[in-house]
Amino acid sequence: MPRTYFVTGAQGCIGSWVVRLILEQGDRAVLFDLDHHDKRLAQVLSPEQLSSVDRIQGDVTDTEVVRQAIDQSGAEAIVHLAGLQVPFCAADPVLGARVNVLGTLNLFEAARMIGLPRMTYASSAAVYDLADGAISVDESIAPAPTTHYGVYKLANEGSARIYWQESGIASVGLRPLTVYGLGRDQGLTSGPTRALKAASLGRTFTIGFSGPTDFLYVSDAARAFVDCATAPLEGAKIFNLHGESVDVAQAVALMDEVLPEEKRGLIQANGPTLPIAPSLNDAALRQALPGLPSTSLRDGFTATLSHFQTLAAAGRLPTDDLEA
Ligand SMILES: NC(=O)c1ccc[n+]([C@@H]2O[C@H](COP(=O)([O-])OP(=O)(O)OC[C@H]3O[C@@H](n4cnc5c(N)ncnc54)[C@H](O)[C@@H]3O)[C@@H](O)[C@H]2O)c1
């Protein structure tokens, strides 16, 4: 029997890939998002897949709407990704807290009321500060977020622990850093993906940060969320996600290697380093769920470039994210 997954933030970058993987494994996805435009989904899913999903337009800040939507979906698994990223939380911290903190509480409350035993949600590497940028941090390193966004994600991890203690709801919070790939068009660390898109179209682009960061291919991130949503793990687990930790300058050089010759040299990186530990150790997750994929940066850039080229050739590649 196909399993039903309830996916919040399903119109987002990681959400679109989560939906794709759920459908590819023969399961059913019920999509919950405030946004009803299929901008990213239409890039990541085939037209057949797109027409097969159930969409609910709703706001995670509304407790009753969330509860009813999950109840009516008949979902057995929850992947909670809806949220506002770093710049949006910085611009409006109160709205950021409503969406990121109250929204997450609403998912846990709904799970408790409906009697669902577990859920997976997006935390973030933004719970860490830069600390000693040379070391690869594991989950034993004390969080010290430097943004409102990071503080909200840390609060959610605390709420998850209390829902386990008091209501027995098991959860997995995953901490990615710089997710890249098709559909990554907004947020602090979206620069590398937008740069690759710009160069693929023969346009110049400057990535707004420099220094090292932990690059994670979006499909690998999505696989971890999907698998954690049903893994029989107990407790309120928190896991780092790790891809490849490299300097943005090296990532730009790698993009130039995968780009066609006439489109090289168009990308630059200029700006401050990210205030987040640039290298994450995800041994704990890989021990809990052996077999998760680990796409190299070269392969991830090559696949992403190929997606951009295919969509551009079909006249279906949005470029509004290059204007900002
Ligand atoms: N992309 C990254 O590099 C990264 C890194 C660490 C953590 N995360 C976290 O992973 C999750 C997904 O990230 P993403 O890159 O796909 O983000 P995204 O910005 O592409 O998508 C977020 C989605 O949430 C939806 N949303 C926003 N407010 C909502 C509300 N009130 N109700 C319902 N839906 C709402 C948006 O419409 C959007 O579709 C987020 O929680 C993000 O904080 C992402």
The ligand as an SDF file (V2000), in Angstrom:
LIG
                    3D

 44 48  0  0  0  0  0  0  0  0999 V2000
   17.9240   25.7960    1.5550 N   0  0  0  0  0  0  0  0  0  0  0  0
   18.8470   25.6890    2.5000 C   0  0  0  0  0  0  0  0  0  0  0  0
   20.0630   25.7880    2.2350 O   0  0  0  0  0  0  0  0  0  0  0  0
   18.4340   25.3960    3.9110 C   0  0  0  0  0  0  0  0  0  0  0  0
   19.4390   25.2480    4.8820 C   0  0  0  0  0  0  0  0  0  0  0  0
   19.0640   24.9900    6.2000 C   0  0  0  0  0  0  0  0  0  0  0  0
   17.7290   24.8680    6.5200 C   0  0  0  0  0  0  0  0  0  0  0  0
   16.7740   25.0280    5.5600 N   0  0  0  0  0  0  0  0  0  0  0  0
   15.3590   24.9270    5.9530 C   0  0  0  0  0  0  0  0  0  0  0  0
   14.7430   23.9550    5.1280 O   0  0  0  0  0  0  0  0  0  0  0  0
   13.3810   24.3290    4.8880 C   0  0  0  0  0  0  0  0  0  0  0  0
   13.1270   24.3570    3.3940 C   0  0  0  0  0  0  0  0  0  0  0  0
   14.0630   25.2290    2.7930 O   0  0  0  0  0  0  0  0  0  0  0  0
   13.9200   25.6810    1.2720 P   0  0  0  0  0  0  0  0  0  0  0  0
   15.2530   26.0530    0.7740 O   0  0  0  0  0  0  0  0  0  0  0  0
   13.1090   24.6850    0.5440 O   0  0  0  0  0  0  0  0  0  0  0  0
   13.0700   27.0210    1.4730 O   0  0  0  0  0  0  0  0  0  0  0  0
   12.1250   27.8160    0.4380 P   0  0  0  0  0  0  0  0  0  0  0  0
   12.1880   29.2470    0.8640 O   0  0  0  0  0  0  0  0  0  0  0  0
   12.4830   27.4640   -0.9660 O   0  0  0  0  0  0  0  0  0  0  0  0
   10.6860   27.2110    0.7260 O   0  0  0  0  0  0  0  0  0  0  0  0
    9.9690   27.4810    1.8910 C   0  0  0  0  0  0  0  0  0  0  0  0
    8.4950   27.2210    1.6000 C   0  0  0  0  0  0  0  0  0  0  0  0
    7.7560   27.4990    2.8030 O   0  0  0  0  0  0  0  0  0  0  0  0
    6.5380   28.1290    2.3860 C   0  0  0  0  0  0  0  0  0  0  0  0
    5.9820   28.9240    3.4770 N   0  0  0  0  0  0  0  0  0  0  0  0
    6.4790   30.0760    3.9810 C   0  0  0  0  0  0  0  0  0  0  0  0
    5.6640   30.5360    4.9340 N   0  0  0  0  0  0  0  0  0  0  0  0
    4.6270   29.6760    5.0490 C   0  0  0  0  0  0  0  0  0  0  0  0
    3.4750   29.6130    5.8610 C   0  0  0  0  0  0  0  0  0  0  0  0
    3.2030   30.5750    6.7700 N   0  0  0  0  0  0  0  0  0  0  0  0
    2.6310   28.5610    5.7090 N   0  0  0  0  0  0  0  0  0  0  0  0
    2.8850   27.6010    4.7670 C   0  0  0  0  0  0  0  0  0  0  0  0
    3.9540   27.6110    3.9600 N   0  0  0  0  0  0  0  0  0  0  0  0
    4.8220   28.6450    4.0970 C   0  0  0  0  0  0  0  0  0  0  0  0
    6.9490   29.0040    1.2070 C   0  0  0  0  0  0  0  0  0  0  0  0
    5.8200   29.3740    0.4160 O   0  0  0  0  0  0  0  0  0  0  0  0
    7.9410   28.1110    0.4860 C   0  0  0  0  0  0  0  0  0  0  0  0
    7.2920   27.3400   -0.5060 O   0  0  0  0  0  0  0  0  0  0  0  0
   13.1630   25.6800    5.5840 C   0  0  0  0  0  0  0  0  0  0  0  0
   12.5920   25.4500    6.8440 O   0  0  0  0  0  0  0  0  0  0  0  0
   14.5770   26.2090    5.7290 C   0  0  0  0  0  0  0  0  0  0  0  0
   14.6840   27.0840    6.8260 O   0  0  0  0  0  0  0  0  0  0  0  0
   17.0980   25.2890    4.2610 C   0  0  0  0  0  0  0  0  0  0  0  0
  1  2  1  0
  2  3  2  0
  2  4  1  0
  4  5  1  0
  4 44  2  0
  5  6  2  0
  6  7  1  0
  7  8  2  0
  8  9  1  0
  8 44  1  0
  9 10  1  0
  9 42  1  0
 10 11  1  0
 11 12  1  0
 11 40  1  0
 12 13  1  0
 13 14  1  0
 14 15  2  0
 14 16  1  0
 14 17  1  0
 17 18  1  0
 18 19  2  0
 18 20  1  0
 18 21  1  0
 21 22  1  0
 22 23  1  0
 23 24  1  0
 23 38  1  0
 24 25  1  0
 25 26  1  0
 25 36  1  0
 26 27  1  0
 26 35  1  0
 27 28  2  0
 28 29  1  0
 29 30  1  0
 29 35  2  0
 30 31  1  0
 30 32  2  0
 32 33  1  0
 33 34  2  0
 34 35  1  0
 36 37  1  0
 36 38  1  0
 38 39  1  0
 40 41  1  0
 40 42  1  0
 42 43  1  0
M  CHG  2   8   1  16  -1
M  END
$$$$
